[in-house]
């Protein structure tokens, strides 16, 4: 058991931190200005330039298998990476990767979708959520009906990240209504559907940077060979995709909270009231202390979820814990930091209100607080996990 980063992990962490400080944080004022003017945070050209710089620095396909040209650094390293790049709200992700479930593709699908996605030639999205099936994923209503060697898809997906930019979607649809009616899990299949097959998207405006899409399928015909995985076996693929995303939200919250706490510490030393820095006030000291303790707790929950996955173990329980605690921790920290900054924290001159809006989303997407609590309590009540069990 080792609770310290290896020399390699520490070196990678340091290098990514420098990249964030040099290339991303200086763009924050531009991002805030663009948002005030109703423009995209960063232009496509700027995003591409950042990814090229990251690639030149050796950060390409951080968690992509080596056989596809990636570094395959593992989930622990992925957690560390997300903690570092989340210290800024500038939208950025290292290239050279694909969604985890796309690796279940057959050889032809890998040539047509997986490899082009890794190479940055195509963009994908994953679609499971529907207007009546958010956290209740068993309530999927989109249908896929066999017609010759094609499947005809009808329905709507919503709040799909990257749905407006995607070239293709991995979409869940009911292929056996009777099986699905009986279990809520069976009878669901994952299809790879190109935008050129006829589905359309519509931008959803939100209170933060996240700009998801609604996807519409009206008699969209998808060939048989575009089934991802096994027919009627899509639900488990969906759970695997969601399970991976959950603890990543916790990692994002840790990174943002660390940056915000440092801002609060720096400001409290400079701001004076009644002849003293507010850092000397117990009310401020306690907020700083509470934030530091909660960040540290969230960090280890996230790293434990990543470590469990690296060991090839089922991490769904610990991922739910990391997501639930981490996302709520992030909300508490940003609220305290805004309070410490007073009126200035509420303005758009500082990035705190920007994070305040973004942090509220962490408790909703990839499984709401309520769903995480349901999962955690169910695992305990049914004996899947024992109280005090080290997982």
N, C-alpha and C positions, 0 to 999 in steps of 0.2 A: 504494500500500500504506500503510495507516494502522493503527498498533497502539495507538491511543488512542480512548477513547469520545468521541463527539460531544457538544456542549453539551446537545443534547436528551436523549441517552441518559444523560448524567450527571445531569441534572435528574430524569428518571424514576426512576433508581436511588436518588437521594437521597430522593425522595418515598416510594417503596416502603419504603425502610429505616426512615423515620420511622413509617410505618404499622405495620410489624412491631414496632418498639420500643414504640410507644404502645398498640396494640390486641392484639397476639398474645403477646409475651413475658410480660406481666403475668398471662396465663392459665395459664402453665406449672405453677404449684403446684396449681391446680385440676385440670388434666389428670392430673398425677401422683397426686393424691389420689383422683380418680375411678377411675383404673386400679387402685390398691391396693384399692379397695372393690368392684372388679368391675363398675363402671359405664362407660357410653360416655364417651369423652374429653370430648366436648362435646355438649350437648343440641341437637336440631334447631333449636330457637329461637335458641340462641346462634350456631350456624353461619349461620343466615339473617340474623341481625343483623349479623354480621361482613361478609357479602357485601354487604349493603345499605350499610354504611359504606364499603366499598371502591368500590361503584358511585358513591356520592356524591362520592368523591374522584377519580373519573374513570377508575377501573380496572375496566372492563367489556368483555369481549371483546377482550383485549389483542392476540390474534393472529387474531381473526375478521375476514374481509373487510369492508370498509366498506359494501358493498351489503347486509350483514346487520346493520348497526348497530355493527360493531366498530371497533377502532382500527387493526388490521392493522399492527402495529409491526414485524413480521418476526421471524425466528428468533433473530437476535443479541440482540434485546431480550428475547425469551422466555427465553434462557439467563440473562441478567442478572436477570430477574424471579425465576426459580427459585433462583438463587444467594442472593437476598435473603430470600425467604420460607422457605428451608430453614435459615435461621439460628435457627429455632425448630422444635420438634417438635410444636407445636400444629397439629392438622390443619386445613388451610385451602387453598382454591384460589379464584382470582378467577373469577367467573361470566361468563356470556355467551359460552361457547365450545362447540364440539362436536368429536368425534373427527375427525381429518383425513380418514379415508376416507368419512365420511358426506357429504362434499361431492361424492362421485361419484353421489349419489342423483339420480333423475330429478325432474321438477318436482312430481309428485304426492307422491313420497316426501319431498321437501324441505318441502312444506306440512305433511305428517303427522308428520315426525320431526325433520328438521334444524332448522327454525325454532322448534318448541316446545322443543327441547333448548337452543338458544342463549338462548331467553327464560327458561329455568329452569322451564318447565312440565312437562318430562319428563326422566327420567334414563336414560342409556344405559350399556351395557357392551359389551366386545368379548370374544368367546370363541373361542379357537383351541386352547388347551392342553387335553389330555386325560390321564387317568391313565397311558396308555402313550405319550403324545405331548407331551412337554414341549418341551425344546430341539429334539428331533427332530420338527419340525413336519410332515415328510413322512410321518409315521406316523399321520396322522389316520384314525380309524375311524368317526366319526359318519356316518351315511348319510342321504341324502335321496332318496326314491323318488317319481317323478311319478305322480299319480293324478288324472286329469282336469285341471282348472286349478289344482290344489294340489300341494304337495310334502309328503310325510310324513317327518318327522325323527325319528330314533331314535339315542340315544347319550348320553354324559355328557361334560361339560366340567368342568374343575377349576381351582382357584386363579384364579378370575375376580374381578378387582378391581371393586368396585361391584356385584357380581352379586346381592347380597341386597337392594339398594335400587333396582335398575334397573326401569324400566317396559318397556323393550325391550332386546333383545340383537342385536348383529351377530355371527352365528354361522357358523362354517365347517363345511361338511359335504361328504362325497364324493357327487357326482352321477353320475360315470362311473367305475365301479370298474376297468375295463380301462385307461383312460387313466391313472388314478392308480397302478395297479399297475406300469405301464411306466416312469413318470417320477417319481412321488412328488410332483409339482407340479401336473400337469394334472388335470382332472376334479374339481376342488374349487370349490364355489360359496359365496358369502356371502349369507346370508338375514337379513332384518330380521324378527325374531319378537317380537311383543308377549307380555308375561307372560300376558295374558288368553287367549292361544292354547293355554295349557296346560302350559308348562314350569314347573318348580319349582326352588327353590334351597335350599341348606343351608349354614349358616355353618361356616367352618373356623377353629378356634382356633389361633393362632400364638404365638410367643414375643414378638412385638412388637405395635405398634398395628395393623398391616395385618390386616384381617379379610376375606379373600377368601371366595368361595363355590364350591360345586359346583353345577352346573346339570344338571338331569335332563330329558331329552326322551323321552317315551314316546308314540309315534304323534301327535306334535304336527303339526298341519296348518297349513301356511303357504301363503297364496295366491301364485300365479305373479307377481303384480305386486310382491311383496316381495323379489324378487331384487335385491341391490345390485350394480350393475355388470353385467358380462356373465356368462352361465351358463358354468360351468367356468373362469371367470377369477378366482375368489376368492383363490387362493393369492398372487397378486401384490399384491392389496389387503392381505392379511395381512402380507406382508413390508414394505409401505409403512407400515402401522401400527406394526409392531415397530421398524422403522428409525428412526422419529421418536422413539419412547419411549426408545431406548437412550442417546442422548447426554444426554437429560434426566436420567437417573440420575446421570451424571457431574456435571451442574450441581448436583443436590441434594447430592451428596457434597462438592463444593467449598464450598457455603454452610454446611453443618453443620460441616465441618472448620475453617472460619474462625472460627466462634463458639467451638468447642471450644478452638482454639489460644489465643484471647484469654483464655478462662477459665484455661488453664494458665499463661499469662504473668502474669496478675493474682495467681493463687494462689501461684506460685513467689516472688513478691516479698513476700508476707505471711507465708508459712510459714517458720519458722526451725528449724534443727537445729544443735546444738552452737554456738549463738551467732551463726549467720549465716543469712540468707535462702537457701533452697534454689536461688534464682536464681543464686547465686554458685557453685554446684556445676557442674563441667564436665559431669557426667552429665545434668543437667537442661538445660543450655545446648545440648548436642548434639541432644537430643530436640526441642527447640523449633526449632532450625535445620533439622533434617531435615524436620520437619513443614511449615515455611514454604516450603522449596524444592519439596516435593512438591505442596503446594497450588497454588503458582504454575504448575508444569508442567501440572497437571490443568486449571487455569483456561483456559490457552491451547489445550489439546487440545479442550476443550468449545466454546470460542468459534470455533475453526477448523471444527468439525463444523457449528455453526450457520451460520457465514458461507458455507460450501460449499453448504448447502441454500438460503440466501438467493439465491445466484447461479444457482439452478436446476440445479445439478450433482448427480451421484450422490454422496451422502455416506456410503454404507454402510460403506466401509472406515474412514474417519476416525471415524465414529460408533462402530464397534466398538472402535477404539483408545481413544477418549474414555471409553467405558463401562468397558472393562477396567481402564485405569489409574486412572480416577477412583474407581471403587468400591473397588478395593484400597487406594488412597491413603486413602480415608475410614476404612477398617478399621484401617489402621496408625496414623492420627492419633488416633482415639478410644481405641485401646489405650494409646498413649503418654500421653494426657491422663489416663486413668484411673490409670495407674501413677504419674504425677506427683502426683495427689491422694491416693494411698495408700488407706487404709481408707475414708476419706470418699467417694472416688470410686466405691467398690463399693456404697455405701448408696443407698437410694431417696430420701434427703433431697436429693440433687443429681441433676440430669438426665443425668449422664454415663452411668450404667448403662442408662438408657432409650435413649440414642443407641447404646450398644454393641449392644443387641439389634436395633435397627432397622438399623444399618449392616451387619450380617451378611446381611441380605436383599438388599442392593444387588448382591452378587456372584452372586445366583441368578436373580432375576426379570428379565424382558425379555432373556433369554439369559445362560446361566451363563458363568463365566470360561472354561471349557473350549470352549464354542461360539465365544466371541469369538476365542480363540487359533486355533481351527480356521479361522474366516473369514479372519483376518489372514494366517495362513501360507498358506492356499490361494490367496489373491489374489496373494501374492508368488511362490509356486511356479509358478502358471499364467501369470504375467506380466501379470496384470490391472493390477498396480501395480509400478512399478520401485523398487528400493532407491535412496533419495536423491531420489525424485520429490517435488516440492513439491505437495502436494494439500491 
